[in-house]
């Protein structure tokens, strides 16, 4: 079944809408490279759209009713938004879910060291990456440092035009004969992803006399490190020990860019999964007085199994549903269970877009293509659908009607050939409640690479599909 190219249904005015929406998204992913930054920006957008903080509603013992809009933040790394519908929540919610974490390099807790006049920082990579792709690139440092006095310092180095960047060095080709014989997963080892951050020593102390104090001798030998620490102290007020309570991420530096001579695509860091999170968020913010309560949940830790307090496996989402039901005067444990079971969800995550350079990894009839619209994945998993959610035929039939009624271009796909591909999303976690869930999202080339590529029209069709779902599901 051949799907038409979505670009062909748009006249010049329609294409303008596609490009305008895509430009807003391009700016979003350029400034929101970590889950914390995504949550911070989402809160600002939510407040501008009239959303109230659910925790403040609870604190002030306020009630909620149809038409009200609230959000709740989990540890600054996840957020859930509710637009209260006219129907009782017990009849089910319409839920959009996506993740806002992306593969990267995380700075270790004791990272800084000097080696022969160079200062580096140790990292531990986060999520599934090809380690060799992260060398010889301009990288930036994003994150937060929590101080002992309870305050936190936000760090961002490498994004402004006059900022320095950092990076992981690569071995020059002239000396790489042995390296070039290694398998791809061994060309660069995880422990070798050390980020170079400085090479200029601090000024010598005025007293150059020999010192018997071992600490003085050590400091004299580590003057480059001392200079880096001095710069960090001057700009951010942090000491070396403060790295113990820091969350610092190394990500590609610079903004996302238009891609292709026709500017029909975007290349940037973190499309997986912000290319689904952003249109989900905007669709939610534009959902006003829905029939069923609409929900958008943006979570952390999907790239490492959705674990931990800010991942989808946590009870945060369920707890917030219970809190909203309570504020609406609709809560009981049984009604909460009915609400979750009767809900419908689009688990919005990316799929692998067809690449002619690597055509043999796909089965062409069941592959996502640029320009063919939002992608629905009945199942993910791998090796016989292991670990997947498998959406029901009835639910897919319902979604087909919604998409056709709203002129949304969509396609269906798997992630690679049988016994070759596979992957996981948050779909199966929500499906545990018994609700209808299917994976849907945008096709991506270069997935999990430092710079990924998406089609602007696919992004726009995803946004349209999420709006249609919240309205009609």
DRENDO-1510 file (C-alpha; in Angstrom, 1 decimal, always signed):
<recs>
REC; n; res; u; v; w
REC; 1; UNK; +0.0; +0.0; +0.0 .
REC; 2; UNK; +1.8; +3.1; -1.3 .
REC; 3; UNK; +1.4; +6.2; +0.9 .
REC; 4; UNK; +1.4; +9.6; -0.8 .
REC; 5; UNK; +4.1; +12.1; -0.1 .
REC; 6; UNK; +2.6; +14.6; +2.4 .
REC; 7; UNK; +4.3; +17.6; +0.8 .
REC; 8; UNK; +2.1; +17.2; -2.2 .
REC; 9; UNK; -1.2; +18.0; -0.4 .
REC; 10; UNK; +0.1; +21.4; +0.7 .
REC; 11; UNK; -0.1; +24.6; -1.4 .
REC; 12; UNK; +2.3; +27.5; -0.7 .
REC; 13; UNK; +0.2; +28.7; +2.2 .
REC; 14; UNK; +0.2; +25.2; +3.7 .
REC; 15; UNK; +3.9; +24.8; +3.2 .
REC; 16; UNK; +4.4; +28.1; +5.1 .
REC; 17; UNK; +2.6; +26.6; +8.1 .
REC; 18; UNK; +4.9; +23.6; +8.0 .
REC; 19; UNK; +8.0; +25.7; +7.9 .
REC; 20; UNK; +6.8; +28.1; +10.6 .
REC; 21; UNK; +6.0; +25.2; +13.0 .
REC; 22; UNK; +9.3; +23.6; +12.2 .
REC; 23; UNK; +11.2; +26.8; +12.9 .
REC; 24; UNK; +9.7; +27.0; +16.4 .
REC; 25; UNK; +10.7; +23.4; +16.9 .
REC; 26; UNK; +14.2; +24.0; +15.6 .
REC; 27; UNK; +14.7; +26.7; +18.2 .
REC; 28; UNK; +13.2; +24.5; +20.9 .
REC; 29; UNK; +15.7; +21.7; +20.4 .
REC; 30; UNK; +18.6; +24.1; +20.0 .
REC; 31; UNK; +18.1; +25.5; +23.5 .
REC; 32; UNK; +16.6; +22.4; +25.2 .
REC; 33; UNK; +19.3; +19.8; +25.0 .
REC; 34; UNK; +18.7; +18.1; +28.4 .
REC; 35; UNK; +15.6; +16.9; +30.1 .
REC; 36; UNK; +15.9; +19.7; +32.7 .
REC; 37; UNK; +16.0; +22.3; +30.0 .
REC; 38; UNK; +13.0; +20.8; +28.3 .
REC; 39; UNK; +11.0; +20.8; +31.5 .
REC; 40; UNK; +11.9; +24.4; +32.3 .
REC; 41; UNK; +10.9; +25.5; +28.8 .
REC; 42; UNK; +7.7; +23.4; +29.0 .
REC; 43; UNK; +6.7; +25.1; +32.2 .
REC; 44; UNK; +7.1; +28.5; +30.7 .
REC; 45; UNK; +5.0; +27.6; +27.7 .
REC; 46; UNK; +2.4; +26.0; +29.9 .
REC; 47; UNK; +2.1; +29.1; +32.1 .
REC; 48; UNK; +1.7; +31.3; +29.1 .
REC; 49; UNK; -1.1; +29.0; +28.0 .
REC; 50; UNK; -2.9; +29.4; +31.3 .
REC; 51; UNK; -1.8; +26.3; +33.1 .
REC; 52; UNK; -1.5; +26.3; +36.9 .
REC; 53; UNK; +0.9; +24.3; +39.1 .
REC; 54; UNK; -0.9; +21.3; +40.4 .
REC; 55; UNK; +1.1; +21.3; +43.6 .
REC; 56; UNK; -0.1; +24.9; +44.3 .
REC; 57; UNK; -3.7; +23.9; +43.6 .
REC; 58; UNK; -3.3; +21.1; +46.2 .
REC; 59; UNK; -1.5; +23.4; +48.7 .
REC; 60; UNK; -4.3; +26.0; +48.5 .
REC; 61; UNK; -7.0; +23.3; +48.6 .
REC; 62; UNK; -8.5; +24.5; +45.3 .
REC; 63; UNK; -10.9; +22.4; +43.2 .
REC; 64; UNK; -10.7; +21.7; +39.5 .
REC; 65; UNK; -13.4; +21.4; +36.9 .
REC; 66; UNK; -13.9; +21.1; +33.2 .
REC; 67; UNK; -11.8; +23.7; +31.3 .
REC; 68; UNK; -9.1; +23.9; +34.0 .
REC; 69; UNK; -5.5; +23.3; +33.1 .
REC; 70; UNK; -2.7; +22.1; +35.4 .
REC; 71; UNK; +0.8; +20.8; +35.3 .
REC; 72; UNK; +3.1; +19.0; +37.7 .
REC; 73; UNK; +6.9; +18.7; +37.6 .
REC; 74; UNK; +8.9; +15.7; +38.8 .
REC; 75; UNK; +12.4; +16.5; +40.1 .
REC; 76; UNK; +12.8; +19.0; +37.3 .
REC; 77; UNK; +13.2; +16.1; +34.8 .
REC; 78; UNK; +9.7; +15.1; +33.9 .
REC; 79; UNK; +6.4; +16.9; +33.5 .
REC; 80; UNK; +2.7; +16.0; +33.1 .
REC; 81; UNK; +0.0; +18.3; +31.9 .
REC; 82; UNK; -3.8; +18.0; +32.2 .
REC; 83; UNK; -6.6; +19.8; +30.4 .
REC; 84; UNK; -9.7; +18.8; +32.3 .
REC; 85; UNK; -12.5; +17.5; +30.0 .
REC; 86; UNK; -16.2; +17.6; +30.2 .
REC; 87; UNK; -16.7; +13.9; +30.7 .
REC; 88; UNK; -15.9; +12.1; +34.0 .
REC; 89; UNK; -12.2; +11.0; +34.1 .
REC; 90; UNK; -13.5; +7.5; +34.9 .
REC; 91; UNK; -14.5; +7.3; +31.2 .
REC; 92; UNK; -10.8; +7.5; +30.3 .
REC; 93; UNK; -8.1; +10.0; +29.4 .
REC; 94; UNK; -6.5; +10.8; +26.0 .
REC; 95; UNK; -2.8; +10.6; +26.7 .
REC; 96; UNK; +0.2; +11.7; +24.7 .
REC; 97; UNK; +3.5; +10.4; +26.1 .
REC; 98; UNK; +7.1; +11.0; +25.0 .
REC; 99; UNK; +10.6; +11.1; +26.5 .
REC; 100; UNK; +12.9; +14.1; +26.7 .
REC; 101; UNK; +16.2; +12.5; +27.5 .
REC; 102; UNK; +18.7; +11.7; +24.7 .
REC; 103; UNK; +22.0; +9.8; +24.3 .
REC; 104; UNK; +24.9; +11.9; +25.5 .
REC; 105; UNK; +28.1; +11.8; +27.7 .
REC; 106; UNK; +27.6; +12.4; +31.4 .
REC; 107; UNK; +30.4; +13.9; +33.5 .
REC; 108; UNK; +31.5; +11.5; +36.3 .
REC; 109; UNK; +31.3; +12.6; +40.0 .
REC; 110; UNK; +35.1; +12.9; +40.4 .
REC; 111; UNK; +35.9; +13.9; +36.8 .
REC; 112; UNK; +38.7; +16.5; +36.7 .
REC; 113; UNK; +42.4; +15.6; +36.2 .
REC; 114; UNK; +45.5; +16.9; +34.6 .
REC; 115; UNK; +47.8; +14.8; +32.4 .
REC; 116; UNK; +51.0; +16.3; +31.0 .
REC; 117; UNK; +49.7; +19.8; +30.8 .
REC; 118; UNK; +46.2; +19.0; +29.6 .
REC; 119; UNK; +43.1; +19.0; +31.8 .
REC; 120; UNK; +40.3; +16.5; +31.0 .
REC; 121; UNK; +37.0; +15.4; +32.5 .
REC; 122; UNK; +36.0; +11.7; +32.7 .
REC; 123; UNK; +32.6; +10.8; +31.3 .
REC; 124; UNK; +30.2; +7.9; +31.4 .
REC; 125; UNK; +28.1; +7.6; +28.2 .
REC; 126; UNK; +24.3; +7.6; +28.6 .
REC; 127; UNK; +22.1; +5.6; +26.4 .
REC; 128; UNK; +23.0; +3.6; +23.3 .
REC; 129; UNK; +25.7; +5.3; +21.3 .
REC; 130; UNK; +28.3; +4.5; +18.7 .
REC; 131; UNK; +31.2; +5.8; +20.8 .
REC; 132; UNK; +33.4; +6.6; +17.8 .
REC; 133; UNK; +30.8; +9.2; +16.6 .
REC; 134; UNK; +31.5; +11.4; +19.6 .
REC; 135; UNK; +35.2; +12.2; +18.9 .
REC; 136; UNK; +36.5; +15.3; +17.1 .
REC; 137; UNK; +33.3; +17.2; +17.5 .
REC; 138; UNK; +32.6; +20.6; +19.1 .
REC; 139; UNK; +30.8; +19.8; +22.3 .
REC; 140; UNK; +29.1; +21.8; +25.0 .
REC; 141; UNK; +28.6; +21.3; +28.7 .
REC; 142; UNK; +25.0; +21.6; +30.1 .
REC; 143; UNK; +23.7; +20.9; +33.6 .
REC; 144; UNK; +23.3; +21.8; +37.2 .
REC; 145; UNK; +25.5; +21.8; +40.2 .
REC; 146; UNK; +23.8; +21.4; +43.6 .
REC; 147; UNK; +25.7; +23.1; +46.4 .
REC; 148; UNK; +25.7; +22.2; +50.1 .
REC; 149; UNK; +23.7; +25.3; +51.1 .
REC; 150; UNK; +20.7; +24.0; +49.1 .
REC; 151; UNK; +21.1; +26.3; +46.1 .
REC; 152; UNK; +21.8; +25.1; +42.6 .
REC; 153; UNK; +23.9; +26.6; +39.8 .
REC; 154; UNK; +23.0; +26.1; +36.2 .
REC; 155; UNK; +25.9; +25.6; +33.8 .
REC; 156; UNK; +25.9; +26.1; +30.1 .
REC; 157; UNK; +29.3; +26.4; +28.3 .
REC; 158; UNK; +29.6; +26.2; +24.5 .
REC; 159; UNK; +26.3; +27.5; +23.1 .
REC; 160; UNK; +26.9; +31.2; +22.8 .
REC; 161; UNK; +28.7; +32.5; +19.7 .
REC; 162; UNK; +31.7; +33.7; +21.9 .
REC; 163; UNK; +31.7; +30.6; +24.2 .
REC; 164; UNK; +34.5; +28.1; +24.0 .
REC; 165; UNK; +33.6; +24.5; +23.2 .
REC; 166; UNK; +35.2; +21.3; +24.4 .
REC; 167; UNK; +35.7; +17.9; +22.8 .
REC; 168; UNK; +36.9; +14.3; +22.8 .
REC; 169; UNK; +40.1; +13.9; +20.8 .
REC; 170; UNK; +40.6; +11.3; +18.1 .
REC; 171; UNK; +43.8; +9.5; +17.0 .
REC; 172; UNK; +45.4; +10.9; +13.9 .
REC; 173; UNK; +45.2; +8.7; +10.8 .
REC; 174; UNK; +49.0; +8.6; +10.6 .
REC; 175; UNK; +49.2; +6.6; +13.9 .
REC; 176; UNK; +46.0; +4.7; +13.6 .
REC; 177; UNK; +47.0; +1.6; +11.8 .
REC; 178; UNK; +46.3; -0.6; +14.9 .
REC; 179; UNK; +43.1; +1.3; +15.8 .
REC; 180; UNK; +41.7; +0.8; +12.3 .
REC; 181; UNK; +41.8; -3.0; +12.6 .
REC; 182; UNK; +39.5; -3.0; +15.7 .
REC; 183; UNK; +35.8; -3.6; +15.6 .
REC; 184; UNK; +33.6; -0.6; +15.6 .
REC; 185; UNK; +32.6; -1.0; +19.2 .
REC; 186; UNK; +36.2; -1.1; +20.2 .
REC; 187; UNK; +37.6; +1.7; +18.0 .
REC; 188; UNK; +36.9; +4.1; +20.9 .
REC; 189; UNK; +36.5; +2.7; +24.4 .
REC; 190; UNK; +34.0; +4.1; +26.9 .
REC; 191; UNK; +36.8; +5.0; +29.3 .
REC; 192; UNK; +38.5; +7.0; +26.5 .
REC; 193; UNK; +35.7; +9.4; +26.0 .
REC; 194; UNK; +37.5; +12.0; +28.1 .
REC; 195; UNK; +36.7; +15.6; +27.4 .
REC; 196; UNK; +39.5; +18.1; +26.9 .
REC; 197; UNK; +38.8; +21.4; +28.8 .
REC; 198; UNK; +42.0; +23.3; +29.1 .
REC; 199; UNK; +45.8; +23.6; +28.6 .
REC; 200; UNK; +46.9; +26.9; +30.1 .
REC; 201; UNK; +48.6; +26.9; +33.5 .
REC; 202; UNK; +47.7; +29.3; +36.3 .
REC; 203; UNK; +50.3; +32.0; +37.0 .
REC; 204; UNK; +53.1; +30.8; +39.3 .
REC; 205; UNK; +53.1; +31.7; +42.9 .
REC; 206; UNK; +55.3; +34.7; +43.7 .
REC; 207; UNK; +57.4; +32.5; +46.0 .
REC; 208; UNK; +59.3; +30.1; +43.8 .
REC; 209; UNK; +61.4; +28.5; +46.6 .
REC; 210; UNK; +61.3; +24.8; +47.0 .
REC; 211; UNK; +58.5; +23.7; +49.3 .
REC; 212; UNK; +58.5; +20.7; +51.6 .
REC; 213; UNK; +54.7; +20.7; +51.7 .
REC; 214; UNK; +53.4; +17.9; +49.5 .
REC; 215; UNK; +50.2; +19.7; +48.8 .
REC; 216; UNK; +52.1; +22.7; +47.5 .
REC; 217; UNK; +54.2; +20.5; +45.3 .
REC; 218; UNK; +51.0; +18.8; +43.9 .
REC; 219; UNK; +49.4; +22.2; +43.2 .
REC; 220; UNK; +52.6; +23.4; +41.4 .
REC; 221; UNK; +52.4; +20.3; +39.2 .
REC; 222; UNK; +48.7; +20.8; +38.5 .
REC; 223; UNK; +48.7; +24.4; +37.6 .
REC; 224; UNK; +46.5; +23.9; +34.5 .
REC; 225; UNK; +43.9; +22.2; +36.6 .
REC; 226; UNK; +44.2; +25.0; +39.1 .
REC; 227; UNK; +43.5; +27.5; +36.3 .
REC; 228; UNK; +40.4; +25.6; +35.2 .
REC; 229; UNK; +39.1; +25.5; +38.7 .
REC; 230; UNK; +39.8; +29.2; +39.1 .
REC; 231; UNK; +37.7; +29.9; +36.0 .
REC; 232; UNK; +34.8; +27.8; +37.2 .
REC; 233; UNK; +35.0; +29.5; +40.6 .
REC; 234; UNK; +35.0; +32.9; +39.0 .
REC; 235; UNK; +32.0; +32.3; +36.7 .
REC; 236; UNK; +29.9; +29.8; +38.6 .
REC; 237; UNK; +31.1; +30.0; +42.2 .
REC; 238; UNK; +31.8; +26.2; +42.3 .
REC; 239; UNK; +34.6; +24.2; +43.8 .
REC; 240; UNK; +36.1; +20.9; +42.7 .
REC; 241; UNK; +34.2; +19.1; +45.5 .
REC; 242; UNK; +30.9; +20.4; +44.1 .
REC; 243; UNK; +31.2; +18.0; +41.2 .
REC; 244; UNK; +30.1; +15.3; +43.7 .
REC; 245; UNK; +26.6; +16.7; +43.6 .
REC; 246; UNK; +26.5; +17.8; +39.9 .
REC; 247; UNK; +24.5; +16.6; +36.9 .
REC; 248; UNK; +26.6; +17.8; +33.9 .
REC; 249; UNK; +26.0; +16.5; +30.4 .
REC; 250; UNK; +28.3; +16.8; +27.3 .
REC; 251; UNK; +26.2; +17.3; +24.2 .
REC; 252; UNK; +26.9; +18.6; +20.6 .
REC; 253; UNK; +27.4; +22.3; +20.6 .
REC; 254; UNK; +25.5; +24.8; +18.5 .
REC; 255; UNK; +22.0; +25.1; +17.1 .
REC; 256; UNK; +20.0; +22.6; +14.9 .
REC; 257; UNK; +20.2; +23.5; +11.3 .
REC; 258; UNK; +18.0; +23.4; +8.2 .
REC; 259; UNK; +19.1; +20.4; +6.1 .
REC; 260; UNK; +19.0; +19.9; +2.4 .
REC; 261; UNK; +19.1; +22.5; -0.5 .
REC; 262; UNK; +15.4; +22.8; -0.2 .
REC; 263; UNK; +15.5; +23.2; +3.6 .
REC; 264; UNK; +12.9; +20.4; +3.9 .
REC; 265; UNK; +14.7; +18.7; +6.8 .
REC; 266; UNK; +16.3; +19.6; +10.1 .
REC; 267; UNK; +19.7; +18.2; +11.4 .
REC; 268; UNK; +20.2; +18.5; +15.1 .
REC; 269; UNK; +21.0; +16.9; +18.4 .
REC; 270; UNK; +18.2; +15.2; +20.3 .
REC; 271; UNK; +15.4; +14.6; +17.7 .
REC; 272; UNK; +15.0; +11.3; +19.6 .
REC; 273; UNK; +12.7; +12.0; +21.2 .
REC; 274; UNK; +12.1; +15.8; +21.3 .
REC; 275; UNK; +10.7; +15.6; +17.7 .
REC; 276; UNK; +7.8; +13.8; +19.3 .
REC; 277; UNK; +7.8; +15.6; +22.7 .
REC; 278; UNK; +7.5; +19.1; +21.2 .
REC; 279; UNK; +4.5; +18.5; +19.0 .
REC; 280; UNK; +2.9; +16.5; +21.8 .
REC; 281; UNK; +3.4; +19.5; +24.1 .
REC; 282; UNK; +2.0; +22.0; +21.7 .
REC; 283; UNK; -1.0; +19.8; +20.8 .
REC; 284; UNK; -1.7; +19.6; +24.6 .
REC; 285; UNK; -1.4; +23.3; +25.1 .
REC; 286; UNK; -3.8; +23.9; +22.3 .
REC; 287; UNK; -6.4; +21.4; +23.7 .
REC; 288; UNK; -9.0; +23.6; +25.2 .
REC; 289; UNK; -12.1; +22.3; +26.9 .
REC; 290; UNK; -11.9; +18.8; +25.5 .
REC; 291; UNK; -14.6; +16.2; +25.8 .
REC; 292; UNK; -12.2; +13.8; +27.5 .
REC; 293; UNK; -9.4; +15.0; +29.8 .
REC; 294; UNK; -6.3; +15.3; +27.7 .
REC; 295; UNK; -2.9; +14.6; +29.1 .
REC; 296; UNK; +0.7; +15.0; +28.0 .
REC; 297; UNK; +3.4; +13.2; +29.9 .
REC; 298; UNK; +7.1; +14.0; +29.1 .
REC; 299; UNK; +9.5; +11.7; +31.0 .
REC; 300; UNK; +13.2; +11.0; +31.6 .
REC; 301; UNK; +15.3; +7.9; +31.5 .
REC; 302; UNK; +13.8; +6.2; +28.4 .
REC; 303; UNK; +17.2; +5.7; +26.9 .
REC; 304; UNK; +18.3; +3.5; +29.8 .
REC; 305; UNK; +15.1; +1.6; +30.4 .
REC; 306; UNK; +12.6; +4.2; +31.8 .
REC; 307; UNK; +13.9; +3.4; +35.3 .
REC; 308; UNK; +14.3; +5.6; +38.4 .
REC; 309; UNK; +12.1; +8.2; +40.0 .
REC; 310; UNK; +11.8; +10.3; +36.8 .
REC; 311; UNK; +11.3; +7.5; +34.4 .
REC; 312; UNK; +8.0; +6.1; +33.2 .
REC; 313; UNK; +8.3; +3.1; +35.5 .
REC; 314; UNK; +7.9; +5.4; +38.5 .
REC; 315; UNK; +4.5; +6.1; +40.1 .
REC; 316; UNK; +4.6; +9.8; +39.3 .
REC; 317; UNK; +2.1; +9.6; +36.4 .
REC; 318; UNK; -0.3; +7.5; +38.4 .
REC; 319; UNK; +0.0; +9.6; +41.5 .
REC; 320; UNK; -0.7; +12.8; +39.5 .
REC; 321; UNK; -3.8; +11.3; +37.9 .
REC; 322; UNK; -5.0; +10.5; +41.4 .
REC; 323; UNK; -4.3; +14.0; +42.6 .
REC; 324; UNK; -6.2; +15.6; +39.7 .
REC; 325; UNK; -9.2; +13.2; +40.2 .
REC; 326; UNK; -9.2; +14.2; +43.9 .
REC; 327; UNK; -9.2; +17.9; +43.1 .
REC; 328; UNK; -12.1; +17.2; +40.7 .
REC; 329; UNK; -14.0; +15.4; +43.4 .
REC; 330; UNK; -13.8; +12.1; +41.4 .
REC; 331; UNK; -11.2; +10.1; +43.2 .
REC; 332; UNK; -11.5; +6.6; +44.6 .
REC; 333; UNK; -9.0; +3.8; +44.2 .
REC; 334; UNK; -11.5; +1.9; +42.0 .
REC; 335; UNK; -12.3; +5.0; +39.9 .
REC; 336; UNK; -8.5; +5.5; +39.4 .
REC; 337; UNK; -8.1; +2.0; +38.1 .
REC; 338; UNK; -11.1; +2.5; +35.8 .
REC; 339; UNK; -9.7; +5.8; +34.6 .
REC; 340; UNK; -6.4; +4.2; +33.6 .
REC; 341; UNK; -7.9; +1.1; +32.0 .
REC; 342; UNK; -10.4; +3.2; +29.9 .
REC; 343; UNK; -7.7; +5.5; +28.6 .
REC; 344; UNK; -6.2; +5.7; +25.2 .
REC; 345; UNK; -2.5; +6.6; +24.5 .
REC; 346; UNK; -0.2; +7.5; +21.8 .
REC; 347; UNK; +3.3; +6.5; +23.0 .
REC; 348; UNK; +5.1; +9.0; +20.8 .
REC; 349; UNK; +8.6; +7.9; +19.9 .
REC; 350; UNK; +10.7; +7.9; +16.8 .
REC; 351; UNK; +11.3; +5.2; +14.2 .
REC; 352; UNK; +14.1; +4.6; +11.8 .
REC; 353; UNK; +13.6; +6.4; +8.5 .
REC; 354; UNK; +14.6; +4.6; +5.3 .
REC; 355; UNK; +18.1; +5.5; +4.2 .
REC; 356; UNK; +19.2; +4.4; +0.6 .
REC; 357; UNK; +22.8; +4.1; +1.9 .
REC; 358; UNK; +21.7; +1.3; +4.2 .
REC; 359; UNK; +18.6; -0.1; +2.4 .
REC; 360; UNK; +19.4; -3.8; +3.3 .
REC; 361; UNK; +18.5; -3.3; +7.0 .
REC; 362; UNK; +14.8; -2.6; +6.1 .
REC; 363; UNK; +11.9; -4.6; +4.7 .
REC; 364; UNK; +10.7; -1.9; +2.3 .
REC; 365; UNK; +6.9; -2.5; +2.6 .
REC; 366; UNK; +7.1; -2.0; +6.4 .
REC; 367; UNK; +9.5; +0.8; +6.7 .
REC; 368; UNK; +9.2; +4.5; +7.6 .
REC; 369; UNK; +9.9; +7.0; +4.8 .
REC; 370; UNK; +10.7; +10.7; +4.9 .
REC; 371; UNK; +7.7; +12.7; +3.7 .
REC; 372; UNK; +5.0; +10.0; +4.3 .
REC; 373; UNK; +3.8; +11.5; +7.6 .
REC; 374; UNK; +3.6; +10.3; +11.2 .
REC; 375; UNK; +4.5; +6.7; +11.8 .
REC; 376; UNK; +2.4; +4.2; +13.6 .
REC; 377; UNK; +4.1; +1.1; +15.0 .
REC; 378; UNK; +1.8; -1.7; +16.0 .
REC; 379; UNK; +4.6; -3.3; +17.9 .
REC; 380; UNK; +8.3; -2.7; +18.7 .
REC; 381; UNK; +10.4; -5.1; +20.7 .
REC; 382; UNK; +12.9; -7.5; +19.0 .
REC; 383; UNK; +13.5; -11.1; +18.2 .
REC; 384; UNK; +9.9; -12.3; +18.0 .
REC; 385; UNK; +8.4; -9.0; +19.4 .
REC; 386; UNK; +10.1; -9.6; +22.7 .
REC; 387; UNK; +9.4; -6.8; +25.2 .
REC; 388; UNK; +6.9; -5.0; +23.0 .
REC; 389; UNK; +3.5; -3.6; +23.3 .
REC; 390; UNK; +1.3; -5.0; +20.5 .
REC; 391; UNK; -1.7; -2.7; +19.8 .
REC; 392; UNK; -5.0; -4.2; +19.1 .
REC; 393; UNK; -6.6; -4.2; +15.6 .
REC; 394; UNK; -9.7; -2.4; +16.9 .
REC; 395; UNK; -7.6; +0.4; +18.3 .
REC; 396; UNK; -5.7; +0.8; +15.1 .
REC; 397; UNK; -9.0; +0.9; +13.2 .
REC; 398; UNK; -10.2; +3.7; +15.4 .
REC; 399; UNK; -7.0; +5.7; +14.9 .
REC; 400; UNK; -7.2; +5.2; +11.1 .
REC; 401; UNK; -10.6; +6.9; +11.1 .
REC; 402; UNK; -9.4; +9.7; +13.2 .
REC; 403; UNK; -6.4; +10.4; +11.0 .
REC; 404; UNK; -8.4; +10.2; +7.8 .
REC; 405; UNK; -11.2; +12.4; +9.1 .
REC; 406; UNK; -8.6; +15.1; +10.0 .
REC; 407; UNK; -6.5; +14.8; +6.8 .
REC; 408; UNK; -3.4; +13.5; +8.6 .
REC; 409; UNK; -0.8; +11.7; +6.5 .
REC; 410; UNK; +0.3; +8.6; +8.3 .
REC; 411; UNK; +2.3; +5.4; +7.6 .
REC; 412; UNK; +3.0; +2.2; +9.4 .
REC; 413; UNK; +6.4; +0.7; +10.0 .
REC; 414; UNK; +8.6; -1.7; +11.9 .
REC; 415; UNK; +12.1; -0.9; +13.2 .
REC; 416; UNK; +14.2; -2.9; +10.8 .
REC; 417; UNK; +14.0; -6.4; +9.4 .
REC; 418; UNK; +12.8; -9.3; +11.5 .
REC; 419; UNK; +15.8; -10.8; +13.5 .
REC; 420; UNK; +17.8; -7.7; +12.7 .
REC; 421; UNK; +16.2; -4.6; +14.3 .
REC; 422; UNK; +14.1; -3.8; +17.3 .
REC; 423; UNK; +13.9; -1.3; +20.1 .
REC; 424; UNK; +11.9; -0.2; +23.1 .
REC; 425; UNK; +9.6; +2.6; +24.1 .
REC; 426; UNK; +7.4; +3.6; +27.0 .
REC; 427; UNK; +4.3; +2.0; +25.4 .
REC; 428; UNK; +4.4; -1.3; +27.3 .
REC; 429; UNK; +4.6; +0.4; +30.6 .
REC; 430; UNK; +1.3; +2.3; +30.2 .
REC; 431; UNK; -0.2; -0.8; +28.6 .
REC; 432; UNK; +0.2; -2.6; +31.9 .
REC; 433; UNK; -2.8; -0.6; +33.1 .
REC; 434; UNK; -4.9; -2.3; +30.4 .
REC; 435; UNK; -5.4; +0.9; +28.3 .
REC; 436; UNK; -5.1; +1.0; +24.5 .
REC; 437; UNK; -1.6; +2.1; +23.6 .
REC; 438; UNK; +0.3; +2.3; +20.3 .
REC; 439; UNK; +3.7; +3.7; +19.3 .
REC; 440; UNK; +3.6; +6.7; +17.0 .
REC; 441; UNK; +6.2; +9.2; +16.0 .
REC; 442; UNK; +8.5; +10.6; +13.4 .
REC; 443; UNK; +11.0; +8.9; +11.2 .
REC; 444; UNK; +14.6; +9.7; +11.9 .
REC; 445; UNK; +17.9; +9.2; +10.1 .
REC; 446; UNK; +21.2; +8.9; +12.0 .
REC; 447; UNK; +19.2; +7.9; +15.1 .
REC; 448; UNK; +21.3; +8.1; +18.3 .
REC; 449; UNK; +24.1; +9.9; +16.5 .
REC; 450; UNK; +25.2; +13.3; +17.7 .
REC; 451; UNK; +23.4; +14.9; +14.8 .
REC; 452; UNK; +20.1; +13.3; +13.7 .
REC; 453; UNK; +17.9; +14.2; +10.7 .
REC; 454; UNK; +14.1; +14.5; +10.4 .
REC; 455; UNK; +11.6; +15.7; +7.7 .
REC; 456; UNK; +9.7; +18.9; +8.5 .
REC; 457; UNK; +6.5; +17.7; +7.0 .
REC; 458; UNK; +6.6; +14.5; +9.1 .
REC; 459; UNK; +7.1; +16.7; +12.2 .
REC; 460; UNK; +4.0; +18.8; +11.2 .
REC; 461; UNK; +1.9; +15.7; +10.5 .
REC; 462; UNK; +2.8; +14.4; +13.9 .
REC; 463; UNK; +1.6; +17.6; +15.4 .
REC; 464; UNK; -1.7; +17.4; +13.5 .
REC; 465; UNK; -2.1; +13.7; +14.5 .
REC; 466; UNK; -1.6; +14.5; +18.2 .
REC; 467; UNK; -4.2; +17.3; +18.0 .
REC; 468; UNK; -6.7; +15.1; +16.2 .
REC; 469; UNK; -6.1; +12.3; +18.7 .
REC; 470; UNK; -6.7; +14.6; +21.7 .
REC; 471; UNK; -9.9; +15.9; +20.1 .
REC; 472; UNK; -11.5; +12.7; +18.8 .
REC; 473; UNK; -10.1; +9.6; +20.5 .
</recs>
